Amino acid sequence: MVKKLDLDKKGQATAELLFIIFIFLIIIGGTLTLINSEMNQTQTGELGKARALGEKMAGAINAVYVQGSGYSVNFTIPGNLTNPASVIVVNNTTKSIDIIYNGNKVNVKVIPNNLTTFTTTSNTTDKIINIKNQNGKIYFLNP
């Protein structure tokens, strides 16, 4: 004789299956939240590196300006600083250095009022830029 399952037993199995699926979804949701948090921290760290580069470059530009006409320095943009590469723009209109990384823009102000507009990118290798003061105007050269 074939034994039939009672409706209560079928209902209990369905309830247990739904409970297991619910627990599984909670675990997956928590894992995805942790992964997203880690990715945001990584992106924030990369943007911080881009900002630090802008501040160092602004410091070099300000030092060249303060030292007076004829003074120059070589400024090194380290290789592999950000991935993907950052775009570095010295902007005469806003008197600032704009670092563009992954669609985000960091703006660092500088002292000189007379800058040559200059654009470059960070590379996989070090890049050296010569910053020179000629009669109060700041020039940028790739030696």
Buried (B, 14 or more C-beta within 10 A) or exposed (E): EEEEEEEEEEEEEEEEEEEEEEEEEEEEEEEEEEEEEEEEEEEEEBBEBBBBBBBBBBEBBBBBBEEEEEBBBEBEBBEEBBEEBBBBBBBBEEBBBBBBBEEBEBBBEBEBEEBBEBEBBBEEEEBEBBBBBEEEBBBBEEE
